Amino acid sequence: MAGEASSMDVVARVGVTDWSGPFAPELQRRATDALEQGKVLWFPALAFALEESEQALLSPALSDGKAKNISLDPATGACQGMNAAPELAARVAAMMERFARAATDLIIGLFPGYGSGLERARTSYRPVEIEGRRYSALKDDKLLHIDAFPSRPTQGRRILRLFTNVDPEGKLRLWHVGEPFEAFARRFAARVRPPLPGEGWLLERLGITKGRRGAYDHLMLGLHNDGKRDTAYQLAAAKAALAFPPGSTWLCYTDQVLHAALGGQFALEQTFHLSLEAMADAERSPLRVLERLTGSPLA
């Protein structure tokens, strides 16, 4: 298990410089195949250029110091995790919305088959340096993990996330990427306790989850939690070290790609959910992998 994985094994470089295309069909096909294989797509020359008025928003003081990031709800336009006067908060929200539209244009243009099954979820702005922050194991994104959200079950839908580094001083965004999802699942799935009878219904009824946590979400959350809690695994697991410079963008299925964010400041991120029916090959999805491993339908 120990060792260093090669970044060449986990990264697919994409020579795109425009957020809205048009993109050649062959590029669309190759990008879709690499993404669904579980690779990180890196766009080294795709920058999200901040407007002159937005340069003043590059400040960690905008964070309320409680949440990891400032987040924008696409349904309401409201921001959370921010400590700013109303006028300044509105400017931050406008910058995040502008980024969300650019990210959506890129995904729809580069992956045209995803359009009908794509849902834009939350946008986040990350103005605080990662290195040096201290959290409990389950909240520490410096540990290798897959994404599984305790309060927001996906019910089998994919979690696709796009990041861009907007740091004004050249600071790299540092990641580790771990072993393939199926290997990780084989290692930890048997440890996850079965859900209690009626557990998903009760969590939804009490408002702890937004939607029903079924067998798939229960298992994914268990993989997330048990993987983070296993100190020996975190120390010994093979990892590829990635460094994303300012002016570059990257995306991956974070429910599939085992990842850790180790350092960096001033990044924007857009989350999407995707139905399995919209994938080019749904058999590569975590849901289908886990169903094969457990021999049971999970969603």
N, C-alpha and C positions, 0 to 999 in steps of 0.2 A: 504493500500500500504506500509506503514512503517513497518520496522522490519528488522531482520537479517535472511537471508536464511541459511540453513545448507549446509556446504561444501559437505556433503555426498549426497545431492540431485543433485549436479552438476558435481561431479568428479567420473570418473571410473578409478580405479588403475589397471595398466597393468604391470605384472611382467616380462618384457622383458629386457634383458641385452646386446643384440647384435643387431646391426643396420641392419644386413642382414639376420637374421633368420637361418634356416627355422623355420616357425611358424606353430603350429598345426592348423588344420582346425577349431576346436572348438574355439580356441583363435581368429582366424580371424573372425569367425561369431560373437562372442560376442563383439569384438572391433568395428566391422562395425555397429552393432546395437546400441551400446552406442554412437558412434560418430554421427550417423545420427539422434539419438534422441535429440541431442543438448548438450551432455555432454562434459566436458573437459577430455581427456584421459591423465593421468599422469603416467609417467614411472620413478619411484623414483630411479631406479638403472641403468638407461641408460644415461651414461655420454659421452660427446664428448671430448675425451682426446686431449688436445693441445700438439703438438710436442714441444720439447725443444726450437727449434728455433722460435716458435710462442709465447712463453711466453713474449717476448719483445714487442709484439703487443698489450698487455693489457695496453693501455694508452688512456685516454680521449683526449690527445693532437692530436690524429690522426683525430679527427673530425674537420671539417672546421668551426664549430660553427654556421652554418646557417641551415643546414639540421638536422632533428632529428637523423638520422642514416646514416651510410655508406651503400650504396646499390650497388649490383653487377647485371648488366644486363646480363642475360644468352645468349642473342643473340649476343652481341658484346664483352663480357668479360670486359667491361669498368666499372669503379667504379665512383660513385658520392658521394659528401658529405665528401670528405677526404682532409686533409691537410698534405701531406707527399711527400718526395722526390720520384722520380720514382722507385728506387730500393725497398724502403720500401713499396710504394704503390703496387708494384707487389707481395710482400710477403703477404700483407693483402688480395689481390685478390685471391692468391693461397689458403690461409687458408679458405676463404669463399667458394671457389669452392670445396674444399675437404669436407667441411660441407654439401654443396648442394648435392653432390653425395651420402653422407651417408644418408641424409634425404630422398632422392629419393629412395634409396634402401629400407629403412624402410617402406615407404608408399606402394611401389609396393609389398613388401613381406607380409605386414600385411593386405593389402586390395587388393588382386589380381584382384578382379573384376573392380578395378579402372584403371587398366593399360591402356586400350585403350582410355579412355577419360581424361587422366591426362596430364596436361601441366605444366612444371616447369616455374614459373615466377621469380620475383626478390628474391635475397638473401640479407639479411641485417645483419650488425654487429652493435651492440649498445654499444659503450664503455663509454657512458656518463650517470651519475646518473640521474634517472627520477625525484626523489624528489627534489623540489626546482626550476625546470624549469617552466617558465611562457610562456603561449601561449594564443591566443584568444580562446574562447570557442570551435569553430569549429575545431581547431587544437590541442586541449588539450585532450590527450589520458588518462588523469587521471579521465575523466568523463565517465560514462557508455555510451557505444555506440555499434552499429553494424558496421562492415566495409562496406563502400561504397565509392569508389574512384571517385572524381569529374572528373578526366581526363582520367580514364580507365574504361569505361563501361564493364560489364561482359556479358550483354545480356542474363542473366539467369544462366550462369555458376556459380558454387559454388566457394567460397574462403576458401581454407583449408590452415591453417598456423601451422607450427611446430616451437617450441622454445626450446632452451637449455641454461641453466645457466652455464657460464664458469668463474664466478667470483673467483679470486684466494684467497680472504680473507673471504669466507664464507657468503657473503652478500646474503640475500634472495631476490627473485624476487616476489614482492607483487602485487596481483591482487584482484579486486572485480569482481564477476559474478552476473548478475542481473536476472530478471524474464524471463520466457520462451519467445521465439520470438513471438508467436502468441498473447500472452497477451500484449506485448509491441506494436505490430503492431495495435492491436485493439484500444489501447490508443491513438496512434498518426496518424494513416493513414488518418483519415478524415481531419486532419489539413493541409496536404500537398496540395499545390496548383496544379491544373492540368498543364501539360506542355503546353506551347504556341504553336500554329500551326507552324510547321517547325522549332521548337527550336532545336531538336536533329540534324537535317540536318545542320543548321547554325553553331552550336557548332563544328561539325565535319569539316565543310568547312573552318572555321576560324582556325582550328588546336588546339582549346581549348580542345577537346576530341580526343583520339586516338580510333576511331570507333564511331558508332552511339549510342547516348544515347536515348534509347527507353523508353516506359512507365514503365517497370520494374526498370531500373536503376534510372529513375527520382524519382520514389516512394521510392526506397531504400535510395537514397541520401537525400530525404526529411525526412525520418525517422531518419537517422543519425543526420541531422542538427537540427531538431526540438527537438529531445531527448536531445541533448547536450545543447541547448539554454534554456531548461526548468529547471530553478534553483530549483523550488519547487520539481519537480520530482527527480532531482539529489540528493537532500537532504533526501527525504523521501522514495525513492524506496528501496525495500528489496534487500539486498546484501549478498552474501557469500564471506567471506574473505579467500583467498588462498595464500599460501606461498610456493614458489618453491625453494628448496635449490640448491646450486651448485652441479653438478654431476647428475642432474635430467633433464628430458625432458618432454614437454607436447605439446598437439596439440588439435585443435578444428576447427570447421567451424566458422570463425569469422564473417561471414555474418549472422549467426544464433544465436551465443552465445553473449549475451549482456555482455560486458567486459570493464574493466578499468585497466590500468597499473599504479600503485601508487608509486612504488619504486623499486630500484635495478639497477645494473650496470653490464656491461660485459655479454651480451647475444648475441646469434646468432639466426637468424630466417629465415625460408624458406617458401615462399608462393607458393601455387599451385592453379591452376584453374582446375575444374572438370566439365565435361559435365553432365547434368542431366541423360542422358541415361546410364551412367556408375554407377549411384547410385543403391544400393540394393532396396531402397524405395524412389523414387523421390517425392512421395506425402508429405514427410516431409520437402522438400526444401522450402526456403523462397518464391520462385516463385509460387509454388503451393498453399502455405498458403495465399499469397496475392491475388492470383486469386480467391480463395474461398471467401475471405473477401470482395473483390470488385465486384465479379460476372462478371469479364471481363478478357479476355486473355491479358497478359501483355508482352509476348515475342514471 
